[in-house]
């Protein structure tokens, strides 16, 4: 159940900004990708003079010992150009680095290269590596680092549109860390004895938070979007809407105002957008009331003296 909760949040991160309302390929806002956490080829980053990056780095703390293991999963979208005309679909990609023993990674880095094709299987259009290291800090605490880099060879002309580079990029890149025989330490609210160590963790292009059931310490989600520990999907939400800071009620009502011509474009466009439209059209009236709002965490107000 905990892993399922983590994956639900991770999927929301993966597709945040994937396609925006009104979910039509012809919409101006959908002609350019909006994803967070995009790692471009080094040649393109050099041309952009530091405005784009080819790397991201996560550093976190784990209480454990030399035998404590960490699994690292890198997840990202690889944009596929021209599918269909005037729209870009994307494929989910995953790179797993399993059974990284802290004692071993403290002595030697674990590096996992990867390559994924785009269209022709012989064309490895995205290449990179995930590197995991560990450093003992004493007192049964390790600092673990996960470094992700896009190493895709790319001949970058002086004038090139960003969208033309996206098929060679890692879009919405994030990592999920799981530990056995140890526990992660919150970097947002570390215990008193580990505040200095937590402050010493340097994270580039990512924001690591505890994930899963509140109180558990077995999972860490390192996201390009700023989150809090134990992020949750609102139970009232009927499904993904992919829009930045999505407000389900407003977006759902707006989807219902689409014309038949606009709906036809959505249906003939991206598969995930089509599912949003179909789900909205079939949403029962009682569910709209749930979208209107919910009260959580109420507590009595102390009487003023």
C-alpha positions in Angstrom: 0.0 0.0 0.0 2.8 2.4 0.8 4.5 1.9 -2.5 1.2 2.4 -4.3 0.8 5.8 -2.5 4.3 6.8 -3.5 3.7 5.8 -7.2 0.5 7.8 -7.3 2.3 10.9 -6.2 5.2 10.1 -8.5 2.8 9.8 -11.5 1.3 13.2 -10.7 4.8 14.6 -10.8 5.6 12.8 -14.0 2.6 14.2 -15.8 2.4 17.7 -14.2 2.1 20.1 -17.1 2.0 17.2 -19.7 -1.0 18.8 -21.4 -3.0 21.8 -20.2 -6.6 22.8 -20.4 -8.4 23.0 -22.9 -6.4 19.8 -23.8 -6.4 20.5 -27.5 -3.2 20.2 -29.6 -4.1 23.4 -31.4 -4.3 25.4 -28.1 -1.4 27.9 -27.9 -0.4 26.7 -24.4 -0.1 23.1 -25.7 2.2 23.9 -28.6 5.1 24.1 -26.2 5.9 21.6 -23.5 5.5 22.8 -19.9 7.1 20.0 -18.0 9.2 20.6 -14.9 12.5 18.9 -14.4 13.8 18.8 -18.0 17.4 17.6 -18.4 18.7 18.5 -21.9 21.8 17.3 -23.8 25.0 19.0 -22.6 25.6 20.6 -26.0 22.3 22.4 -25.9 22.8 23.4 -22.2 26.2 25.0 -23.1 24.5 27.0 -25.9 21.8 28.3 -23.5 24.5 29.8 -21.1 23.2 28.2 -18.0 19.5 28.6 -18.4 19.0 24.9 -19.0 20.6 21.9 -17.2 21.7 18.4 -18.1 22.0 17.2 -14.5 20.1 16.9 -11.3 21.4 15.8 -7.9 19.7 14.5 -4.8 21.4 14.3 -1.4 19.5 12.8 1.6 20.2 11.2 5.0 19.6 7.6 6.0 19.8 6.1 9.5 21.3 2.6 9.0 24.5 0.6 8.7 26.9 -0.7 6.1 24.4 -3.5 5.2 21.5 -1.1 4.7 20.3 -1.2 1.1 18.8 1.5 -1.1 16.9 1.1 -4.4 16.9 4.1 -6.7 14.4 4.5 -9.6 14.7 7.3 -12.1 11.5 8.1 -14.0 11.0 10.5 -16.8 9.1 11.2 -20.0 10.8 11.0 -23.4 8.9 13.2 -25.9 8.1 11.6 -29.3 7.9 14.3 -32.0 5.1 14.4 -34.6 2.7 11.9 -33.1 0.2 12.9 -34.4 0.7 16.1 -36.5 1.2 19.2 -34.4 1.3 17.2 -31.2 4.0 15.4 -29.2 3.2 12.3 -27.3 5.7 11.0 -24.7 6.8 7.6 -23.5 7.4 6.7 -19.8 11.0 5.7 -19.1 12.4 4.1 -16.0 15.9 3.3 -14.9 16.4 1.1 -11.8 19.5 0.8 -9.6 18.8 -2.0 -7.1 20.4 -3.2 -3.9 22.9 -0.4 -3.4 24.5 -1.3 -0.1 25.6 1.7 1.8 28.9 0.2 2.9 29.7 -0.7 -0.7 28.7 2.7 -2.1 30.7 4.5 0.5 33.8 2.7 -0.9 32.9 3.0 -4.6 30.2 4.7 -6.6 27.6 2.6 -8.3 27.0 3.9 -11.8 24.1 2.7 -14.1 24.2 3.9 -17.7 21.1 3.9 -19.8 20.0 4.5 -23.4 16.5 4.7 -25.0 15.6 4.9 -28.7 13.2 7.4 -30.2 11.3 5.7 -33.1 14.0 3.5 -34.8 15.2 1.0 -32.1 18.8 1.4 -33.4 18.7 5.2 -32.7 19.6 5.7 -29.0 18.3 9.2 -28.8 18.5 9.6 -25.1 21.6 8.5 -23.2 22.7 9.1 -19.6 23.7 7.7 -16.3 22.5 7.4 -12.7 25.3 7.4 -10.1 24.7 6.4 -6.4 27.2 7.2 -3.7 27.1 7.1 0.1 29.2 8.8 2.8 29.2 7.8 6.5 28.6 10.7 8.8 29.0 8.8 12.1 26.4 7.7 14.6 24.7 5.3 12.2 23.9 8.1 9.7 24.8 8.1 6.0 24.5 10.8 3.4 23.4 9.3 0.1 23.7 11.1 -3.2 22.0 10.3 -6.5 23.4 12.1 -9.5 21.5 11.9 -12.8 23.0 13.2 -16.0 21.9 13.4 -19.6 24.9 12.4 -21.8 23.1 12.4 -25.1 25.4 13.2 -28.0 23.7 16.1 -29.9 24.9 18.2 -32.8 23.4 21.5 -31.8 23.2 24.2 -34.5 23.3 27.9 -33.4 19.6 28.4 -34.0 17.4 25.6 -32.8 13.9 25.5 -31.2 13.7 24.1 -27.7 10.9 21.7 -28.9 13.3 20.1 -31.4 15.6 19.2 -28.6 13.0 17.7 -26.3 13.1 14.2 -27.9 16.7 14.0 -26.6 15.8 15.3 -23.1 14.6 13.7 -19.8 11.3 15.5 -19.1 9.7 15.6 -15.7 12.8 13.7 -14.3 12.5 12.5 -10.7 13.7 9.7 -8.5 12.1 7.4 -6.0 14.4 6.0 -3.3 13.4 3.0 -1.1 15.5 1.6 1.8 15.7 -1.8 3.6 17.2 -2.1 7.0 17.3 1.7 7.5 15.1 4.8 7.5 15.2 8.2 5.7 15.5 11.4 7.7 13.2 14.3 6.9 15.2 17.2 5.4 12.2 19.5 6.0 12.0 18.7 9.7 15.1 16.9 10.8 15.6 15.9 14.5 17.7 18.3 16.5 20.9 16.1 16.3 20.8 16.0 12.5 19.8 19.6 11.6 23.4 20.5 10.6 23.7 17.3 8.5 20.4 18.0 6.8 21.4 21.5 6.0 24.6 20.2 4.4 22.6 18.2 1.8 22.9 19.9 -1.5 20.0 19.3 -3.9 20.2 20.6 -7.5 17.0 20.7 -9.5 15.1 18.5 -7.1 13.3 18.5 -3.8 13.4 15.3 -1.7 10.6 14.5 0.7 9.4 11.6 2.7 6.7 9.6 0.9 4.1 6.9 1.7 2.0 6.6 4.8 2.5 9.4 7.3 5.1 8.4 9.8 6.8 5.8 7.6 10.5 6.3 6.7 11.0 3.7 4.0 10.5 5.9 0.9 11.8 9.2 -0.4 10.4 11.0 -3.5 12.9 13.5 -5.0 10.8 15.8 -7.2 11.4 18.8 -9.4 8.3 20.3 -7.9 8.4 21.6 -4.3 6.4 19.3 -2.1 6.0 18.6 1.6 6.7 15.4 3.5 4.1 12.7 2.8 2.2 14.4 -0.1 -1.2 13.0 -0.8 -3.7 12.9 -3.7 -7.0 14.4 -2.6 -9.5 11.6 -2.3 -12.1 13.7 -4.0 -10.1 14.0 -7.2 -11.6 11.8 -9.9 -8.3 11.6 -11.8 -5.4 13.3 -13.3 -5.9 16.7 -15.0 -2.2 17.5 -15.6 -2.6 21.2 -15.2 -0.3 23.2 -13.0 -1.8 23.7 -9.4 -4.8 21.9 -10.7 -8.2 22.8 -9.2 -10.4 19.9 -10.1 -13.8 21.6 -9.8 -12.9 24.6 -12.0 -11.2 22.5 -14.6 -14.0 19.9 -14.7 -16.6 22.6 -15.2 -14.5 24.2 -17.9 -14.1 20.9 -19.7 -17.9 20.6 -19.8 -18.1 23.9 -21.7 -16.0 22.6 -24.7 -17.9 22.7 -28.0 -18.5 19.5 -29.9 -15.8 20.6 -32.4 -13.3 21.1 -29.6 -14.2 17.8 -28.0 -13.7 16.0 -31.3 -10.2 17.5 -31.5 -9.5 16.3 -28.0 -10.7 12.8 -28.8 -8.5 12.7 -31.9 -5.5 14.0 -30.1 -3.6 12.7 -27.1 -4.9 9.4 -25.5 -4.6 10.8 -21.9 -6.6 13.9 -22.9 -9.3 11.7 -24.4 -9.6 9.8 -21.1 -10.0 13.1 -19.2 -12.9 14.1 -21.5 -14.6 10.7 -21.3 -14.2 10.6 -17.5 -15.7 14.1 -17.2 -18.7 13.4 -19.4 -19.5 10.3 -17.3 -19.0 11.9 -13.9 -22.1 11.5 -11.7 -23.7 14.6 -10.3 -23.0 13.6 -6.7 -19.3 13.6 -7.4 -19.4 17.3 -8.5 -20.5 18.1 -4.9 -17.4 16.4 -3.6 -15.3 18.6 -5.8 -16.8 21.8 -4.3 -14.6 21.5 -1.2 -13.7 19.5 1.9 -12.8 20.2 5.5 -9.9 18.5 7.0 -7.9 18.8 10.2 -10.4 20.7 12.2 -9.5 21.4 15.9 -11.2 23.4 18.6 -10.1 27.0 18.9 -8.9 27.9 22.4 -11.0 30.4 24.1 -9.2 33.7 24.6 -8.6 34.7 28.2 
